[in-house]
Amino acid sequence: MSQNTKELKTLLHERIENIDDEELLQTVKTILDHKSQSVAEPQLTEYQVKRIEKAKRSISKGETLTNEQADELVDRWLNG
């Protein structure tokens, strides 16, 4: 953490301590809650984890498609 970051945190902490406006504090809390949720690791279902593991095994075996092959496959699915 840089010195500038530490100073900014200290400044914000001091300013927040002096705020009595509940609506403003709630807004700050909402922003911080949103930020912490956006960096949290996504929660995957057991099915999703298994599908990811299967995909990784396929990749390690060389079972992949080029972009062109994938585009052709999607075109066939969409166009019947």
mmCIF file of the N, C-alpha and C atoms, coordinates in Angstrom:
data_MODEL
# 
_entry.id   MODEL 
# 
loop_
_atom_site.group_PDB 
_atom_site.id 
_atom_site.type_symbol 
_atom_site.label_atom_id 
_atom_site.label_alt_id 
_atom_site.label_comp_id 
_atom_site.label_asym_id 
_atom_site.label_entity_id 
_atom_site.label_seq_id 
_atom_site.pdbx_PDB_ins_code 
_atom_site.Cartn_x 
_atom_site.Cartn_y 
_atom_site.Cartn_z 
_atom_site.occupancy 
_atom_site.B_iso_or_equiv 
_atom_site.pdbx_formal_charge 
_atom_site.auth_seq_id 
_atom_site.auth_comp_id 
_atom_site.auth_asym_id 
_atom_site.auth_atom_id 
_atom_site.pdbx_PDB_model_num 
ATOM 1   N N  . MET A 1 1  ? 0.847   -1.170  0.000   1.00 0.00 ? 1  MET A N  1 
ATOM 2   C CA . MET A 1 1  ? 0.000   0.000   0.000   1.00 0.00 ? 1  MET A CA 1 
ATOM 3   C C  . MET A 1 1  ? 0.897   1.238   0.000   1.00 0.00 ? 1  MET A C  1 
ATOM 4   N N  . SER A 1 2  ? 0.660   2.124   -0.914  1.00 0.00 ? 2  SER A N  1 
ATOM 5   C CA . SER A 1 2  ? 1.490   3.321   -1.018  1.00 0.00 ? 2  SER A CA 1 
ATOM 6   C C  . SER A 1 2  ? 1.145   4.313   0.094   1.00 0.00 ? 2  SER A C  1 
ATOM 7   N N  . GLN A 1 3  ? 2.077   5.203   0.334   1.00 0.00 ? 3  GLN A N  1 
ATOM 8   C CA . GLN A 1 3  ? 1.854   6.242   1.343   1.00 0.00 ? 3  GLN A CA 1 
ATOM 9   C C  . GLN A 1 3  ? 0.624   7.075   0.988   1.00 0.00 ? 3  GLN A C  1 
ATOM 10  N N  . ASN A 1 4  ? 0.465   7.353   -0.301  1.00 0.00 ? 4  ASN A N  1 
ATOM 11  C CA . ASN A 1 4  ? -0.688  8.132   -0.738  1.00 0.00 ? 4  ASN A CA 1 
ATOM 12  C C  . ASN A 1 4  ? -2.000  7.420   -0.389  1.00 0.00 ? 4  ASN A C  1 
ATOM 13  N N  . THR A 1 5  ? -2.028  6.104   -0.556  1.00 0.00 ? 5  THR A N  1 
ATOM 14  C CA . THR A 1 5  ? -3.226  5.329   -0.225  1.00 0.00 ? 5  THR A CA 1 
ATOM 15  C C  . THR A 1 5  ? -3.505  5.401   1.269   1.00 0.00 ? 5  THR A C  1 
ATOM 16  N N  . LYS A 1 6  ? -2.470  5.263   2.082   1.00 0.00 ? 6  LYS A N  1 
ATOM 17  C CA . LYS A 1 6  ? -2.646  5.344   3.535   1.00 0.00 ? 6  LYS A CA 1 
ATOM 18  C C  . LYS A 1 6  ? -3.175  6.717   3.939   1.00 0.00 ? 6  LYS A C  1 
ATOM 19  N N  . GLU A 1 7  ? -2.606  7.748   3.338   1.00 0.00 ? 7  GLU A N  1 
ATOM 20  C CA . GLU A 1 7  ? -3.047  9.109   3.656   1.00 0.00 ? 7  GLU A CA 1 
ATOM 21  C C  . GLU A 1 7  ? -4.504  9.315   3.254   1.00 0.00 ? 7  GLU A C  1 
ATOM 22  N N  . LEU A 1 8  ? -4.868  8.795   2.100   1.00 0.00 ? 8  LEU A N  1 
ATOM 23  C CA . LEU A 1 8  ? -6.241  8.929   1.627   1.00 0.00 ? 8  LEU A CA 1 
ATOM 24  C C  . LEU A 1 8  ? -7.209  8.208   2.561   1.00 0.00 ? 8  LEU A C  1 
ATOM 25  N N  . LYS A 1 9  ? -6.837  7.016   3.001   1.00 0.00 ? 9  LYS A N  1 
ATOM 26  C CA . LYS A 1 9  ? -7.694  6.277   3.930   1.00 0.00 ? 9  LYS A CA 1 
ATOM 27  C C  . LYS A 1 9  ? -7.869  7.046   5.235   1.00 0.00 ? 9  LYS A C  1 
ATOM 28  N N  . THR A 1 10 ? -6.782  7.596   5.726   1.00 0.00 ? 10 THR A N  1 
ATOM 29  C CA . THR A 1 10 ? -6.850  8.373   6.964   1.00 0.00 ? 10 THR A CA 1 
ATOM 30  C C  . THR A 1 10 ? -7.758  9.586   6.789   1.00 0.00 ? 10 THR A C  1 
ATOM 31  N N  . LEU A 1 11 ? -7.590  10.288  5.682   1.00 0.00 ? 11 LEU A N  1 
ATOM 32  C CA . LEU A 1 11 ? -8.416  11.462  5.398   1.00 0.00 ? 11 LEU A CA 1 
ATOM 33  C C  . LEU A 1 11 ? -9.897  11.086  5.315   1.00 0.00 ? 11 LEU A C  1 
ATOM 34  N N  . LEU A 1 12 ? -10.185 10.012  4.584   1.00 0.00 ? 12 LEU A N  1 
ATOM 35  C CA . LEU A 1 12 ? -11.581 9.577   4.447   1.00 0.00 ? 12 LEU A CA 1 
ATOM 36  C C  . LEU A 1 12 ? -12.168 9.177   5.798   1.00 0.00 ? 12 LEU A C  1 
ATOM 37  N N  . HIS A 1 13 ? -11.389 8.468   6.574   1.00 0.00 ? 13 HIS A N  1 
ATOM 38  C CA . HIS A 1 13 ? -11.855 8.048   7.896   1.00 0.00 ? 13 HIS A CA 1 
ATOM 39  C C  . HIS A 1 13 ? -12.202 9.266   8.746   1.00 0.00 ? 13 HIS A C  1 
ATOM 40  N N  . GLU A 1 14 ? -11.323 10.248  8.746   1.00 0.00 ? 14 GLU A N  1 
ATOM 41  C CA . GLU A 1 14 ? -11.565 11.465  9.525   1.00 0.00 ? 14 GLU A CA 1 
ATOM 42  C C  . GLU A 1 14 ? -12.811 12.194  9.034   1.00 0.00 ? 14 GLU A C  1 
ATOM 43  N N  . ARG A 1 15 ? -12.970 12.288  7.734   1.00 0.00 ? 15 ARG A N  1 
ATOM 44  C CA . ARG A 1 15 ? -14.124 13.012  7.179   1.00 0.00 ? 15 ARG A CA 1 
ATOM 45  C C  . ARG A 1 15 ? -15.422 12.273  7.481   1.00 0.00 ? 15 ARG A C  1 
ATOM 46  N N  . ILE A 1 16 ? -15.388 10.959  7.367   1.00 0.00 ? 16 ILE A N  1 
ATOM 47  C CA . ILE A 1 16 ? -16.591 10.167  7.654   1.00 0.00 ? 16 ILE A CA 1 
ATOM 48  C C  . ILE A 1 16 ? -16.978 10.303  9.126   1.00 0.00 ? 16 ILE A C  1 
ATOM 49  N N  . GLU A 1 17 ? -15.988 10.318  10.004  1.00 0.00 ? 17 GLU A N  1 
ATOM 50  C CA . GLU A 1 17 ? -16.258 10.474  11.437  1.00 0.00 ? 17 GLU A CA 1 
ATOM 51  C C  . GLU A 1 17 ? -17.010 11.767  11.736  1.00 0.00 ? 17 GLU A C  1 
ATOM 52  N N  . ASN A 1 18 ? -16.831 12.778  10.911  1.00 0.00 ? 18 ASN A N  1 
ATOM 53  C CA . ASN A 1 18 ? -17.451 14.082  11.153  1.00 0.00 ? 18 ASN A CA 1 
ATOM 54  C C  . ASN A 1 18 ? -18.773 14.282  10.415  1.00 0.00 ? 18 ASN A C  1 
ATOM 55  N N  . ILE A 1 19 ? -19.246 13.267  9.721   1.00 0.00 ? 19 ILE A N  1 
ATOM 56  C CA . ILE A 1 19 ? -20.510 13.375  8.984   1.00 0.00 ? 19 ILE A CA 1 
ATOM 57  C C  . ILE A 1 19 ? -21.658 12.928  9.886   1.00 0.00 ? 19 ILE A C  1 
ATOM 58  N N  . ASP A 1 20 ? -22.674 13.772  9.980   1.00 0.00 ? 20 ASP A N  1 
ATOM 59  C CA . ASP A 1 20 ? -23.870 13.431  10.754  1.00 0.00 ? 20 ASP A CA 1 
ATOM 60  C C  . ASP A 1 20 ? -25.079 13.164  9.861   1.00 0.00 ? 20 ASP A C  1 
ATOM 61  N N  . ASP A 1 21 ? -24.917 13.365  8.581   1.00 0.00 ? 21 ASP A N  1 
ATOM 62  C CA . ASP A 1 21 ? -25.998 13.177  7.614   1.00 0.00 ? 21 ASP A CA 1 
ATOM 63  C C  . ASP A 1 21 ? -26.170 11.681  7.346   1.00 0.00 ? 21 ASP A C  1 
ATOM 64  N N  . GLU A 1 22 ? -27.241 11.122  7.905   1.00 0.00 ? 22 GLU A N  1 
ATOM 65  C CA . GLU A 1 22 ? -27.454 9.677   7.792   1.00 0.00 ? 22 GLU A CA 1 
ATOM 66  C C  . GLU A 1 22 ? -27.626 9.231   6.341   1.00 0.00 ? 22 GLU A C  1 
ATOM 67  N N  . GLU A 1 23 ? -28.289 10.049  5.546   1.00 0.00 ? 23 GLU A N  1 
ATOM 68  C CA . GLU A 1 23 ? -28.497 9.699   4.138   1.00 0.00 ? 23 GLU A CA 1 
ATOM 69  C C  . GLU A 1 23 ? -27.159 9.618   3.395   1.00 0.00 ? 23 GLU A C  1 
ATOM 70  N N  . LEU A 1 24 ? -26.284 10.569  3.650   1.00 0.00 ? 24 LEU A N  1 
ATOM 71  C CA . LEU A 1 24 ? -24.963 10.549  3.016   1.00 0.00 ? 24 LEU A CA 1 
ATOM 72  C C  . LEU A 1 24 ? -24.162 9.335   3.475   1.00 0.00 ? 24 LEU A C  1 
ATOM 73  N N  . LEU A 1 25 ? -24.214 9.038   4.760   1.00 0.00 ? 25 LEU A N  1 
ATOM 74  C CA . LEU A 1 25 ? -23.501 7.863   5.279   1.00 0.00 ? 25 LEU A CA 1 
ATOM 75  C C  . LEU A 1 25 ? -24.045 6.580   4.648   1.00 0.00 ? 25 LEU A C  1 
ATOM 76  N N  . GLN A 1 26 ? -25.359 6.511   4.488   1.00 0.00 ? 26 GLN A N  1 
ATOM 77  C CA . GLN A 1 26 ? -25.967 5.337   3.851   1.00 0.00 ? 26 GLN A CA 1 
ATOM 78  C C  . GLN A 1 26 ? -25.508 5.217   2.404   1.00 0.00 ? 26 GLN A C  1 
ATOM 79  N N  . THR A 1 27 ? -25.384 6.344   1.710   1.00 0.00 ? 27 THR A N  1 
ATOM 80  C CA . THR A 1 27 ? -24.907 6.342   0.325   1.00 0.00 ? 27 THR A CA 1 
ATOM 81  C C  . THR A 1 27 ? -23.472 5.833   0.253   1.00 0.00 ? 27 THR A C  1 
ATOM 82  N N  . VAL A 1 28 ? -22.630 6.308   1.159   1.00 0.00 ? 28 VAL A N  1 
ATOM 83  C CA . VAL A 1 28 ? -21.235 5.849   1.203   1.00 0.00 ? 28 VAL A CA 1 
ATOM 84  C C  . VAL A 1 28 ? -21.197 4.349   1.482   1.00 0.00 ? 28 VAL A C  1 
ATOM 85  N N  . LYS A 1 29 ? -22.026 3.899   2.418   1.00 0.00 ? 29 LYS A N  1 
ATOM 86  C CA . LYS A 1 29 ? -22.074 2.465   2.740   1.00 0.00 ? 29 LYS A CA 1 
ATOM 87  C C  . LYS A 1 29 ? -22.493 1.645   1.525   1.00 0.00 ? 29 LYS A C  1 
ATOM 88  N N  . THR A 1 30 ? -23.491 2.127   0.795   1.00 0.00 ? 30 THR A N  1 
ATOM 89  C CA . THR A 1 30 ? -23.959 1.428   -0.404  1.00 0.00 ? 30 THR A CA 1 
ATOM 90  C C  . THR A 1 30 ? -22.844 1.311   -1.435  1.00 0.00 ? 30 THR A C  1 
ATOM 91  N N  . ILE A 1 31 ? -22.109 2.393   -1.627  1.00 0.00 ? 31 ILE A N  1 
ATOM 92  C CA . ILE A 1 31 ? -20.986 2.371   -2.578  1.00 0.00 ? 31 ILE A CA 1 
ATOM 93  C C  . ILE A 1 31 ? -19.939 1.357   -2.140  1.00 0.00 ? 31 ILE A C  1 
ATOM 94  N N  . LEU A 1 32 ? -19.597 1.373   -0.864  1.00 0.00 ? 32 LEU A N  1 
ATOM 95  C CA . LEU A 1 32 ? -18.581 0.445   -0.360  1.00 0.00 ? 32 LEU A CA 1 
ATOM 96  C C  . LEU A 1 32 ? -19.068 -1.001  -0.421  1.00 0.00 ? 32 LEU A C  1 
ATOM 97  N N  . ASP A 1 33 ? -20.342 -1.215  -0.101  1.00 0.00 ? 33 ASP A N  1 
ATOM 98  C CA . ASP A 1 33 ? -20.901 -2.570  -0.191  1.00 0.00 ? 33 ASP A CA 1 
ATOM 99  C C  . ASP A 1 33 ? -20.839 -3.077  -1.623  1.00 0.00 ? 33 ASP A C  1 
ATOM 100 N N  . HIS A 1 34 ? -21.203 -2.217  -2.560  1.00 0.00 ? 34 HIS A N  1 
ATOM 101 C CA . HIS A 1 34 ? -21.177 -2.607  -3.973  1.00 0.00 ? 34 HIS A CA 1 
ATOM 102 C C  . HIS A 1 34 ? -19.755 -2.943  -4.410  1.00 0.00 ? 34 HIS A C  1 
ATOM 103 N N  . LYS A 1 35 ? -18.800 -2.147  -3.986  1.00 0.00 ? 35 LYS A N  1 
ATOM 104 C CA . LYS A 1 35 ? -17.401 -2.373  -4.364  1.00 0.00 ? 35 LYS A CA 1 
ATOM 105 C C  . LYS A 1 35 ? -16.911 -3.696  -3.802  1.00 0.00 ? 35 LYS A C  1 
ATOM 106 N N  . SER A 1 36 ? -17.244 -4.001  -2.563  1.00 0.00 ? 36 SER A N  1 
ATOM 107 C CA . SER A 1 36 ? -16.764 -5.247  -1.967  1.00 0.00 ? 36 SER A CA 1 
ATOM 108 C C  . SER A 1 36 ? -17.429 -6.456  -2.615  1.00 0.00 ? 36 SER A C  1 
ATOM 109 N N  . GLN A 1 37 ? -18.666 -6.305  -3.079  1.00 0.00 ? 37 GLN A N  1 
ATOM 110 C CA . GLN A 1 37 ? -19.341 -7.404  -3.764  1.00 0.00 ? 37 GLN A CA 1 
ATOM 111 C C  . GLN A 1 37 ? -18.748 -7.643  -5.136  1.00 0.00 ? 37 GLN A C  1 
ATOM 112 N N  . SER A 1 38 ? -18.332 -6.572  -5.803  1.00 0.00 ? 38 SER A N  1 
ATOM 113 C CA . SER A 1 38 ? -17.832 -6.722  -7.166  1.00 0.00 ? 38 SER A CA 1 
ATOM 114 C C  . SER A 1 38 ? -16.457 -7.366  -7.214  1.00 0.00 ? 38 SER A C  1 
ATOM 115 N N  . VAL A 1 39 ? -15.703 -7.338  -6.120  1.00 0.00 ? 39 VAL A N  1 
ATOM 116 C CA . VAL A 1 39 ? -14.389 -7.968  -6.122  1.00 0.00 ? 39 VAL A CA 1 
ATOM 117 C C  . VAL A 1 39 ? -14.411 -9.328  -5.438  1.00 0.00 ? 39 VAL A C  1 
ATOM 118 N N  . ALA A 1 40 ? -15.534 -9.684  -4.867  1.00 0.00 ? 40 ALA A N  1 
ATOM 119 C CA . ALA A 1 40 ? -15.636 -10.981 -4.214  1.00 0.00 ? 40 ALA A CA 1 
ATOM 120 C C  . ALA A 1 40 ? -15.582 -12.092 -5.253  1.00 0.00 ? 40 ALA A C  1 
ATOM 121 N N  . GLU A 1 41 ? -15.027 -13.205 -4.847  1.00 0.00 ? 41 GLU A N  1 
ATOM 122 C CA . GLU A 1 41 ? -14.949 -14.353 -5.743  1.00 0.00 ? 41 GLU A CA 1 
ATOM 123 C C  . GLU A 1 41 ? -16.357 -14.867 -6.016  1.00 0.00 ? 41 GLU A C  1 
ATOM 124 N N  . PRO A 1 42 ? -16.656 -15.150 -7.264  1.00 0.00 ? 42 PRO A N  1 
ATOM 125 C CA . PRO A 1 42 ? -18.008 -15.610 -7.576  1.00 0.00 ? 42 PRO A CA 1 
ATOM 126 C C  . PRO A 1 42 ? -18.304 -16.962 -6.920  1.00 0.00 ? 42 PRO A C  1 
ATOM 127 N N  . GLN A 1 43 ? -19.537 -17.131 -6.509  1.00 0.00 ? 43 GLN A N  1 
ATOM 128 C CA . GLN A 1 43 ? -19.962 -18.388 -5.918  1.00 0.00 ? 43 GLN A CA 1 
ATOM 129 C C  . GLN A 1 43 ? -20.501 -19.283 -7.027  1.00 0.00 ? 43 GLN A C  1 
ATOM 130 N N  . LEU A 1 44 ? -19.881 -20.431 -7.202  1.00 0.00 ? 44 LEU A N  1 
ATOM 131 C CA . LEU A 1 44 ? -20.285 -21.351 -8.255  1.00 0.00 ? 44 LEU A CA 1 
ATOM 132 C C  . LEU A 1 44 ? -21.050 -22.520 -7.664  1.00 0.00 ? 44 LEU A C  1 
ATOM 133 N N  . THR A 1 45 ? -21.988 -23.031 -8.435  1.00 0.00 ? 45 THR A N  1 
ATOM 134 C CA . THR A 1 45 ? -22.698 -24.232 -8.011  1.00 0.00 ? 45 THR A CA 1 
ATOM 135 C C  . THR A 1 45 ? -21.784 -25.435 -8.230  1.00 0.00 ? 45 THR A C  1 
ATOM 136 N N  . GLU A 1 46 ? -22.148 -26.542 -7.628  1.00 0.00 ? 46 GLU A N  1 
ATOM 137 C CA . GLU A 1 46 ? -21.368 -27.767 -7.808  1.00 0.00 ? 46 GLU A CA 1 
ATOM 138 C C  . GLU A 1 46 ? -21.332 -28.161 -9.286  1.00 0.00 ? 46 GLU A C  1 
ATOM 139 N N  . TYR A 1 47 ? -22.457 -27.994 -9.968  1.00 0.00 ? 47 TYR A N  1 
ATOM 140 C CA . TYR A 1 47 ? -22.530 -28.308 -11.395 1.00 0.00 ? 47 TYR A CA 1 
ATOM 141 C C  . TYR A 1 47 ? -21.554 -27.444 -12.187 1.00 0.00 ? 47 TYR A C  1 
ATOM 142 N N  . GLN A 1 48 ? -21.511 -26.148 -11.881 1.00 0.00 ? 48 GLN A N  1 
ATOM 143 C CA . GLN A 1 48 ? -20.607 -25.248 -12.595 1.00 0.00 ? 48 GLN A CA 1 
ATOM 144 C C  . GLN A 1 48 ? -19.147 -25.630 -12.368 1.00 0.00 ? 48 GLN A C  1 
ATOM 145 N N  . VAL A 1 49 ? -18.809 -25.971 -11.135 1.00 0.00 ? 49 VAL A N  1 
ATOM 146 C CA . VAL A 1 49 ? -17.434 -26.377 -10.820 1.00 0.00 ? 49 VAL A CA 1 
ATOM 147 C C  . VAL A 1 49 ? -17.069 -27.627 -11.613 1.00 0.00 ? 49 VAL A C  1 
ATOM 148 N N  . LYS A 1 50 ? -17.984 -28.601 -11.673 1.00 0.00 ? 50 LYS A N  1 
ATOM 149 C CA . LYS A 1 50 ? -17.720 -29.833 -12.422 1.00 0.00 ? 50 LYS A CA 1 
ATOM 150 C C  . LYS A 1 50 ? -17.546 -29.552 -13.908 1.00 0.00 ? 50 LYS A C  1 
ATOM 151 N N  . ARG A 1 51 ? -18.363 -28.657 -14.456 1.00 0.00 ? 51 ARG A N  1 
ATOM 152 C CA . ARG A 1 51 ? -18.248 -28.310 -15.882 1.00 0.00 ? 51 ARG A CA 1 
ATOM 153 C C  . ARG A 1 51 ? -16.917 -27.620 -16.173 1.00 0.00 ? 51 ARG A C  1 
ATOM 154 N N  . ILE A 1 52 ? -16.483 -26.763 -15.274 1.00 0.00 ? 52 ILE A N  1 
ATOM 155 C CA . ILE A 1 52 ? -15.191 -26.092 -15.449 1.00 0.00 ? 52 ILE A CA 1 
ATOM 156 C C  . ILE A 1 52 ? -14.059 -27.106 -15.398 1.00 0.00 ? 52 ILE A C  1 
ATOM 157 N N  . GLU A 1 53 ? -14.120 -28.035 -14.453 1.00 0.00 ? 53 GLU A N  1 
ATOM 158 C CA . GLU A 1 53 ? -13.090 -29.073 -14.356 1.00 0.00 ? 53 GLU A CA 1 
ATOM 159 C C  . GLU A 1 53 ? -13.060 -29.921 -15.625 1.00 0.00 ? 53 GLU A C  1 
ATOM 160 N N  . LYS A 1 54 ? -14.236 -30.275 -16.137 1.00 0.00 ? 54 LYS A N  1 
ATOM 161 C CA . LYS A 1 54 ? -14.313 -31.059 -17.371 1.00 0.00 ? 54 LYS A CA 1 
ATOM 162 C C  . LYS A 1 54 ? -13.712 -30.278 -18.536 1.00 0.00 ? 54 LYS A C  1 
ATOM 163 N N  . ALA A 1 55 ? -14.015 -28.995 -18.614 1.00 0.00 ? 55 ALA A N  1 
ATOM 164 C CA . ALA A 1 55 ? -13.475 -28.158 -19.690 1.00 0.00 ? 55 ALA A CA 1 
ATOM 165 C C  . ALA A 1 55 ? -11.956 -28.068 -19.603 1.00 0.00 ? 55 ALA A C  1 
ATOM 166 N N  . LYS A 1 56 ? -11.426 -27.943 -18.397 1.00 0.00 ? 56 LYS A N  1 
ATOM 167 C CA . LYS A 1 56 ? -9.968  -27.882 -18.222 1.00 0.00 ? 56 LYS A CA 1 
ATOM 168 C C  . LYS A 1 56 ? -9.313  -29.186 -18.673 1.00 0.00 ? 56 LYS A C  1 
ATOM 169 N N  . ARG A 1 57 ? -9.956  -30.311 -18.358 1.00 0.00 ? 57 ARG A N  1 
ATOM 170 C CA . ARG A 1 57 ? -9.410  -31.607 -18.804 1.00 0.00 ? 57 ARG A CA 1 
ATOM 171 C C  . ARG A 1 57 ? -9.422  -31.691 -20.326 1.00 0.00 ? 57 ARG A C  1 
ATOM 172 N N  . SER A 1 58 ? -10.503 -31.235 -20.940 1.00 0.00 ? 58 SER A N  1 
ATOM 173 C CA . SER A 1 58 ? -10.590 -31.243 -22.406 1.00 0.00 ? 58 SER A CA 1 
ATOM 174 C C  . SER A 1 58 ? -9.492  -30.389 -23.020 1.00 0.00 ? 58 SER A C  1 
ATOM 175 N N  . ILE A 1 59 ? -9.261  -29.229 -22.457 1.00 0.00 ? 59 ILE A N  1 
ATOM 176 C CA . ILE A 1 59 ? -8.212  -28.343 -22.973 1.00 0.00 ? 59 ILE A CA 1 
ATOM 177 C C  . ILE A 1 59 ? -6.850  -28.997 -22.848 1.00 0.00 ? 59 ILE A C  1 
ATOM 178 N N  . SER A 1 60 ? -6.593  -29.638 -21.701 1.00 0.00 ? 60 SER A N  1 
ATOM 179 C CA . SER A 1 60 ? -5.280  -30.264 -21.511 1.00 0.00 ? 60 SER A CA 1 
ATOM 180 C C  . SER A 1 60 ? -5.062  -31.431 -22.471 1.00 0.00 ? 60 SER A C  1 
ATOM 181 N N  . LYS A 1 61 ? -6.151  -32.021 -22.974 1.00 0.00 ? 61 LYS A N  1 
ATOM 182 C CA . LYS A 1 61 ? -6.051  -33.103 -23.962 1.00 0.00 ? 61 LYS A CA 1 
ATOM 183 C C  . LYS A 1 61 ? -5.997  -32.563 -25.385 1.00 0.00 ? 61 LYS A C  1 
ATOM 184 N N  . GLY A 1 62 ? -6.067  -31.257 -25.522 1.00 0.00 ? 62 GLY A N  1 
ATOM 185 C CA . GLY A 1 62 ? -6.037  -30.660 -26.850 1.00 0.00 ? 62 GLY A CA 1 
ATOM 186 C C  . GLY A 1 62 ? -7.376  -30.672 -27.554 1.00 0.00 ? 62 GLY A C  1 
ATOM 187 N N  . GLU A 1 63 ? -8.427  -30.932 -26.818 1.00 0.00 ? 63 GLU A N  1 
ATOM 188 C CA . GLU A 1 63 ? -9.769  -30.978 -27.400 1.00 0.00 ? 63 GLU A CA 1 
ATOM 189 C C  . GLU A 1 63 ? -10.344 -29.562 -27.440 1.00 0.00 ? 63 GLU A C  1 
ATOM 190 N N  . THR A 1 64 ? -9.881  -28.796 -28.409 1.00 0.00 ? 64 THR A N  1 
ATOM 191 C CA . THR A 1 64 ? -10.314 -27.406 -28.531 1.00 0.00 ? 64 THR A CA 1 
ATOM 192 C C  . THR A 1 64 ? -10.740 -27.116 -29.962 1.00 0.00 ? 64 THR A C  1 
ATOM 193 N N  . LEU A 1 65 ? -11.362 -25.973 -30.160 1.00 0.00 ? 65 LEU A N  1 
ATOM 194 C CA . LEU A 1 65 ? -11.759 -25.517 -31.485 1.00 0.00 ? 65 LEU A CA 1 
ATOM 195 C C  . LEU A 1 65 ? -11.073 -24.188 -31.774 1.00 0.00 ? 65 LEU A C  1 
ATOM 196 N N  . THR A 1 66 ? -10.798 -23.949 -33.043 1.00 0.00 ? 66 THR A N  1 
ATOM 197 C CA . THR A 1 66 ? -10.336 -22.622 -33.431 1.00 0.00 ? 66 THR A CA 1 
ATOM 198 C C  . THR A 1 66 ? -11.539 -21.692 -33.409 1.00 0.00 ? 66 THR A C  1 
ATOM 199 N N  . ASN A 1 67 ? -11.300 -20.395 -33.463 1.00 0.00 ? 67 ASN A N  1 
ATOM 200 C CA . ASN A 1 67 ? -12.412 -19.443 -33.523 1.00 0.00 ? 67 ASN A CA 1 
ATOM 201 C C  . ASN A 1 67 ? -13.280 -19.712 -34.743 1.00 0.00 ? 67 ASN A C  1 
ATOM 202 N N  . GLU A 1 68 ? -12.634 -20.015 -35.853 1.00 0.00 ? 68 GLU A N  1 
ATOM 203 C CA . GLU A 1 68 ? -13.380 -20.278 -37.085 1.00 0.00 ? 68 GLU A CA 1 
ATOM 204 C C  . GLU A 1 68 ? -14.272 -21.506 -36.923 1.00 0.00 ? 68 GLU A C  1 
ATOM 205 N N  . GLN A 1 69 ? -13.733 -22.579 -36.334 1.00 0.00 ? 69 GLN A N  1 
ATOM 206 C CA . GLN A 1 69 ? -14.524 -23.787 -36.121 1.00 0.00 ? 69 GLN A CA 1 
ATOM 207 C C  . GLN A 1 69 ? -15.706 -23.507 -35.187 1.00 0.00 ? 69 GLN A C  1 
ATOM 208 N N  . ALA A 1 70 ? -15.462 -22.734 -34.147 1.00 0.00 ? 70 ALA A N  1 
ATOM 209 C CA . ALA A 1 70 ? -16.531 -22.404 -33.202 1.00 0.00 ? 70 ALA A CA 1 
ATOM 210 C C  . ALA A 1 70 ? -17.611 -21.569 -33.887 1.00 0.00 ? 70 ALA A C  1 
ATOM 211 N N  . ASP A 1 71 ? -17.187 -20.605 -34.710 1.00 0.00 ? 71 ASP A N  1 
ATOM 212 C CA . ASP A 1 71 ? -18.157 -19.785 -35.447 1.00 0.00 ? 71 ASP A CA 1 
ATOM 213 C C  . ASP A 1 71 ? -19.013 -20.646 -36.365 1.00 0.00 ? 71 ASP A C  1 
ATOM 214 N N  . GLU A 1 72 ? -18.377 -21.589 -37.065 1.00 0.00 ? 72 GLU A N  1 
ATOM 215 C CA . GLU A 1 72 ? -19.122 -22.473 -37.964 1.00 0.00 ? 72 GLU A CA 1 
ATOM 216 C C  . GLU A 1 72 ? -20.117 -23.328 -37.187 1.00 0.00 ? 72 GLU A C  1 
ATOM 217 N N  . LEU A 1 73 ? -19.697 -23.824 -36.033 1.00 0.00 ? 73 LEU A N  1 
ATOM 218 C CA . LEU A 1 73 ? -20.571 -24.643 -35.204 1.00 0.00 ? 73 LEU A CA 1 
ATOM 219 C C  . LEU A 1 73 ? -21.783 -23.834 -34.728 1.00 0.00 ? 73 LEU A C  1 
ATOM 220 N N  . VAL A 1 74 ? -21.553 -22.626 -34.287 1.00 0.00 ? 74 VAL A N  1 
ATOM 221 C CA . VAL A 1 74 ? -22.651 -21.766 -33.839 1.00 0.00 ? 74 VAL A CA 1 
ATOM 222 C C  . VAL A 1 74 ? -23.588 -21.454 -35.003 1.00 0.00 ? 74 VAL A C  1 
ATOM 223 N N  . ASP A 1 75 ? -23.024 -21.175 -36.173 1.00 0.00 ? 75 ASP A N  1 
ATOM 224 C CA . ASP A 1 75 ? -23.858 -20.912 -37.353 1.00 0.00 ? 75 ASP A CA 1 
ATOM 225 C C  . ASP A 1 75 ? -24.759 -22.100 -37.660 1.00 0.00 ? 75 ASP A C  1 
ATOM 226 N N  . ARG A 1 76 ? -24.208 -23.312 -37.565 1.00 0.00 ? 76 ARG A N  1 
ATOM 227 C CA . ARG A 1 76 ? -25.017 -24.512 -37.824 1.00 0.00 ? 76 ARG A CA 1 
ATOM 228 C C  . ARG A 1 76 ? -26.130 -24.649 -36.788 1.00 0.00 ? 76 ARG A C  1 
ATOM 229 N N  . TRP A 1 77 ? -25.825 -24.367 -35.521 1.00 0.00 ? 77 TRP A N  1 
ATOM 230 C CA . TRP A 1 77 ? -26.852 -24.446 -34.474 1.00 0.00 ? 77 TRP A CA 1 
ATOM 231 C C  . TRP A 1 77 ? -27.968 -23.441 -34.734 1.00 0.00 ? 77 TRP A C  1 
ATOM 232 N N  . LEU A 1 78 ? -27.575 -22.227 -35.102 1.00 0.00 ? 78 LEU A N  1 
ATOM 233 C CA . LEU A 1 78 ? -28.565 -21.167 -35.287 1.00 0.00 ? 78 LEU A CA 1 
ATOM 234 C C  . LEU A 1 78 ? -29.390 -21.340 -36.555 1.00 0.00 ? 78 LEU A C  1 
ATOM 235 N N  . ASN A 1 79 ? -28.772 -21.893 -37.583 1.00 0.00 ? 79 ASN A N  1 
ATOM 236 C CA . ASN A 1 79 ? -29.445 -22.014 -38.876 1.00 0.00 ? 79 ASN A CA 1 
ATOM 237 C C  . ASN A 1 79 ? -30.024 -23.401 -39.127 1.00 0.00 ? 79 ASN A C  1 
ATOM 238 N N  . GLY A 1 80 ? -29.919 -24.257 -38.160 1.00 0.00 ? 80 GLY A N  1 
ATOM 239 C CA . GLY A 1 80 ? -30.511 -25.585 -38.275 1.00 0.00 ? 80 GLY A CA 1 
ATOM 240 C C  . GLY A 1 80 ? -29.780 -26.402 -39.219 1.00 0.00 ? 80 GLY A C  1 
# 
